[in-house]
Amino acid sequence: MSKTKIVECDEYLNVHSFNQYMDTVSTLFHEAIKNVDDDSIKESTELTGNLIKWKIHVDYDKIKLEVFKKINTEWESINTRIENYYYPYKIPT
């Protein structure tokens, strides 16, 4: 009989390091930050791979991340997340 004891410390375990899309999201954020640092600020940054397209929009007060899935020949939005983030010194109003 095993004497192993399982203790649940955190019911909201952060498992982002095991997510298959973390490298993609990291690359997308790096590209968006690089675009913001340039003089020619792009409105949004996209990254496409296989049947998934990621789109990020960095504004002075929020970051919007959209995920699209390719169905036949059309891209359908499957998820959108908006985070409030005060970022005034990089993006002119």
C-alpha positions in Angstrom: 0.0 0.0 0.0 1.4 3.4 -1.0 1.8 6.1 1.6 1.7 8.9 -1.0 -0.4 11.8 0.1 -1.9 14.2 -2.4 -2.4 17.7 -1.1 -4.4 20.2 -3.2 -2.7 23.6 -2.6 -4.3 25.6 -5.4 -7.5 24.8 -7.1 -6.5 27.2 -10.0 -3.3 25.6 -11.1 -1.6 27.6 -13.8 -0.7 25.1 -16.6 0.2 27.6 -19.3 3.6 26.1 -19.7 2.0 23.0 -21.1 -0.3 24.8 -23.5 0.6 24.0 -27.2 -0.1 27.6 -28.2 2.1 29.4 -25.7 5.0 29.8 -28.2 2.6 31.2 -30.7 1.1 33.7 -28.3 4.5 34.7 -27.0 5.7 35.4 -30.6 2.6 37.3 -31.3 3.1 39.6 -28.3 6.7 40.1 -29.2 5.7 41.2 -32.7 3.0 43.5 -31.4 5.5 45.1 -29.0 8.1 45.5 -31.7 5.5 47.2 -33.9 4.6 49.6 -31.1 8.2 50.4 -30.6 8.7 51.3 -34.3 7.8 54.8 -35.5 5.2 53.3 -37.9 2.7 51.9 -35.4 0.5 49.2 -36.9 -3.1 49.0 -35.7 -2.9 45.2 -35.2 -0.6 42.2 -35.6 -1.6 38.8 -37.0 0.0 35.4 -36.9 -1.4 32.5 -38.9 -0.5 28.9 -38.6 -2.3 25.8 -39.8 -6.0 26.4 -39.3 -5.7 29.0 -36.5 -5.2 32.7 -36.9 -4.2 35.0 -34.0 -4.8 38.7 -34.0 -3.7 41.2 -31.4 -4.5 44.9 -31.1 -2.6 47.0 -28.6 -4.2 50.3 -27.6 -3.2 52.8 -24.9 -5.6 51.3 -22.4 -6.3 47.7 -23.4 -5.0 44.7 -25.3 -7.4 42.7 -27.4 -6.6 39.2 -28.5 -8.7 37.4 -31.0 -8.5 33.7 -32.2 -9.9 32.6 -35.5 -10.5 29.1 -36.9 -10.5 28.4 -40.6 -13.7 26.7 -41.7 -13.7 25.9 -45.4 -12.4 29.1 -46.8 -13.6 31.6 -44.2 -12.0 32.6 -40.9 -14.5 32.4 -38.0 -13.8 34.1 -34.6 -13.8 31.4 -31.9 -12.6 33.5 -29.0 -11.9 37.1 -28.0 -10.3 38.4 -24.9 -9.8 42.0 -23.8 -7.5 43.0 -21.0 -7.4 46.5 -19.6 -3.8 47.7 -19.6 -2.6 51.3 -19.2 0.1 51.7 -21.8 0.2 55.5 -22.5 3.8 56.2 -23.2 4.1 53.9 -26.3 1.0 54.7 -28.3 0.0 58.3 -29.2 -3.6 59.2 -28.6 
